[in-house]
């Protein structure tokens, strides 16, 4: 379990963990049933130097942020009706973007229920089956990757929707992390 301070991210957290938890907190403030959202991650110190106007708009013109911090910048909404993997395959980031993050909400089953999944279901049928399962959990996943391959994730259960219940870890959502990492491949 991460070491969570009452008013913020885990103590001694990496800049990527801090960014993931900032995004999770921001999205949490918008409530549940949100669309997937994509964020560019930029080096805060470089942003202040290279784009002082944007840094000022984002409230980053002061010296209160640590120099080794990342600033998440929300991107335009994902096109409605576009599959997430298809959308991510269209992304190409400029050099100034050193990482990216995405939040998505999904229904998940505990490992104990996975053995009861009927075989041969289409994706649509599986989605309906999971939605009706009594052990389903609604989760919000925030996943981030850096160009260097570093990864971090935060998972929040709707049933335990408090900052102290958010779980973090690099390998919590490997499929989404792989898809985000692919947006940096040439």
N, C-alpha and C positions, 0 to 999 in steps of 0.2 A: 504494500500500500504506500502511495506517495506521502511524503511529509508535507502536509498542507497547512499553510498559515491561515488564520481566520479571515484575513482580508486579501488573499491573493494566491499566487502560484506556489508550488512547493519551494521551500527554502533551498538555496543552492541549486536551483533548476537551471538547465542550459537555456540559452536564448531561444532555441527551437521549442522547448517545452513551454516556456513563458508565452511565446507567440501562439501556440496551440491552445493554451488555456485562456488567453485573451480572446481569441476567436470564439471558443466555446462559451465564454461569459457573454460576449456580444450577442451571439445567436440565441443564447438562453433568454436574454432580455427581450427578444422578439417573440418568444413563446414557441409552442410546438406546431407541427404541421407546416413547416417551412420548406420551400424548395431547396434543392441542392445549391450551394453557393461556393464560388471559387475565389481564392485570394492569391495575389502575388505577394511574395515575401522579399523585402529589400533590406539592405543594410542601413540601419537608421543613421549612422554617422555619415555614410556616403550620400544618403538622401539629403541631409542637411546642407552638405557642401554643393552637390550637383543640382539640386532642385529646391533652393531655399523657399521659394513661393509655395510649393506643394507641402514642404515640411511645415511651414507656418499654418497652412490650411488644416493640416492634420494635428496641429498643436504640438509639434515636435521642435519648435524653434528654441526652446529653453534647454538648459543643461541637465534637467532632472532625469532624463533617460540614461541608462548605462550605455557606455560606448559600444559594448558588444551586444547590442540588441537588434532585433528584427522588427520591422514594421509591416503588418499585414495591410494590403490595399485590396479592398473588395473589387472584383471585376463585374462586368455586365452580367445580367441574368442569363442563365443557360436557356437556349432556345426551347420553347415548350414542345413536348413530344419527341425530343431527340434523346436517344439512349445515351447514358452516361459515357460508356466506352467509345461510342462514335464521336461524341462531343470532344472528349479528351484527345482523341486522335487528331483533331484539327488544331490543337494548341501549339503555338511556337512562341517561346518567351524571349524578350530582348535580353542582352547581356547583363543589364542592371538588375534583373530579377535573379536572386540567388536561390530561391526556393518557391514552392507554392503549397497551398493548403486547400482543402475542400471539406465542407460539412455536408453530410447526407443523413437522412432519417430512414430507418429501415425497421422491419419486423424481424426478430431473430428468435430462434428456438434454443433452449438449453441443450447441451450435448445429450442428455438423457432422452430427449424427444426425437433426436435425429434418426435413431434406429427405426422409428415408426413411420418415416416418410415413405409413402407409396412410390414404387419404381415406375418409370416410364411417363412421368408427368411432364407436360410442356412447362415453360417458364410461367406462363399465365395461370395454368392449373396449379402449379406449386405455390405461386403467390396467393391464390385464393385459399389453398389448403392451409398454409401457414397463418393467414389472417383469421381463420376460424379455430385454430388450435388453442386449447385452453391454457397452455403454458407459454404462449408467445409473449415476447417482451418488445416494447417499442424502445428503440435506442437512437441516439444521435451520436454520430461518429465524426470527429474532426481529425483529419489525417494531414500531415505535412511531410514534405521531403525537401531536402536541399540538393543542389547540383552535385555535391560531393557524395551523395548517397545516404547521408544521415536522415533518419526517419523518426517521427514521433506521432503518437495518436492519443486522443482522449475519447473516452466512451462514457456517455451519460444515459442512464436508464430513466425513462419517463416516470416509472414507479418510485424512483429514488432521486427526484429532481432537485438536488441540492449540490452546491459546489464541493462539499466534503465527500460526496459519493462519486465524484468524477474519477474514473480510473485512467491512468496514463501508462504508456509503454510503447516501445518502438515497434513491436510485432503484433499489436492487437488487431490490426486490419490490413493484413499483408496484400490482399488483392487490390485494394484501392491505392495503397502505397506504391505498388508496382505500376499501376496505371498512371499515377501522378509522376513517378520517376521517368516514365516513358515520354512525358512531354518535354523533357530536357535532352532527349536523344536526337542526334542530327538526322 
